[in-house]
Amino acid sequence: MAEGQDYYELLGVARDADAKTIKRAFLKKARSLHPDVNKDEDAEERFKEVNEAYSVLSDERRRANYDRYGNPDGPGGFGSDYVDMSDIFGGGFGINDIFDSFFGGGMGGGATRAARTRGRDMGMTLQLTLEEAAAGCKKTVSYERLAPCDDCGGSGVAEGGHETTCSRCGGTGRVVEVQRTIFGQRQTQSVCPDCGGTGKVVDRPCETCAGQGRTPSRETVEIEVPAGVRSGQTISIKDKGEAGVRGDVSGSLVVRIDVAPHGFFEREGDDLVCKLEVDALQAMVGTTLEIDGILEGEKVKVSVPAGCQYADQLRVEGKGMPRRGMRSRGSLVALVQVNTPRDLTGDQLETIESLVREREGRREGAASGKAGRHRRGKGK
C-alpha cells in the first residue's frame, strides 16, 4: 500500500463503520478490481491494496491497533493471532483461490460433470510449543474463507425473490445436445448455461453475494488442542471450511499440528528424552537430582544409582508426554552426562589422591598374589 494511504479511504467507508458496512464496501471494490474482471494494468495492485485494507479493518484487534497507533500490529510491531491459511494436502489455498471461487461462482465443472456446490475442506497449519502440546490448549486464530452471506442468510436470494428449478435443464445442471454427423447422431453434455450447473435459478439474487449465498470473509475460530497431540496430527472443525453455494453443505477446517523443537526435551513417541548432568563424585556414590518436567510447575526426581556410567539411561515412569485421549503418560528418559568437577579444594584433592593410592596399592597387592600363586603352581 502506498505510504500514507488510509485504509478507510481505500474502502470508502467512515471510521466508525460497522463490520457489515466494511464487508459490503470491500466486496463492491473487490468485484470492480479483480483481475478476472478489470483488465487495467494497475487493477491487480489496487486489488491487493483493497484486500490489505479489509484484512486490517475486519480484524477487531488489528483495527483497534490501526485506529490507535496507525499500525495494525500495534506500537511494538507485534502481529495479531492471524494465521495464514494453506492447503495441508498440497497446492496451496490462499486469498486468491477464495476470490477465484467467488468470482467464478465456485461452480466450475467439466462438460459431463455437474457443478460443485458443496463447500471444500480448507486447511491450516498451527504451530505449538512442546509445553502446549503436553498440556493441551485453546488457540484463537483468524483466517479467510468463503462464509455464508450475512445479508441473505446464505440463501443467495434477495428479499422478495425466489429460487426455482431451472426450466432449461430440469434441475439436473446439465444440458444434452444432439448433433447429426456423417457417422450418425452424437450426444454431448455440458453445464447448463442458465443455472451454472446448480439446477436452480434465482429471480432476484442477493446483491452482496451475487446469488451465491457466500462471500469472502475473515473468520475467527477457537481451536481446542488436546493434550498429547503430535506433529502431523489433525483437528477437524465441521462447517468452518468453505461454505456451500446457496446453503449447500460447508466443508471442514482441517488444522494440522506442527510442534516446534524443544531446547531441553526431545520427544520419542510418548517418551521425553533429555540429558542429565551428573557430577562424577555423585555418579560414584549415587544421588537424587530434581529437574523441571514438561508440565507447568512440574518437578521430576531422577534417582542416580551408585556407579552410574556416562550415557546410562535413567527412566522415570509417568513423567513423559500425556497420551492423547488417555490419562496415562509416557516416561522421562534421562541420558547421563558425567562431568568431572573442577572446583575441588586442595584438601578434597588430597583426600581423593589418598583414595587413588590406596586403590592402586590394593590392585598391586592383588596382582602380586596372583603371580605368586602362578609360580607355585608351575613348581609342582
Secondary structure, DSSP 4 states (H G I P E B T S, - for coil): --TT--HHHHHT--TT--HHHHHHHHHHHHHHH-TTT---TTHHHHHHHHHHHHHHHTSHHHHHHHHHHS-TTTTTT---SB-----TTSS---HHHHHHHHHTTT----TTS----SPPPEEEEEEE-HHHHHH-EEEEEEEEEEEE-TTTTTS-B-TT--EEE-TTTTTSSEEEEEEEETTEEEEEEEE-TTTTTSSEEESSB-TTTTTSSEEEEEEEEEEEEPTT--TT-EEEETT-SSPPGGGPPP--EEEEEEEPP-SS-EEETTEEEEEEEEEHHHHHH-EEEEEE-SSTT-EEEEEE-TT--TT-EEEETT-SPBPTTSS-B--EEEEEEEE--S---HHHHHHHHHHHHHHHHHHHHHHHHHHHHHHHHHH-
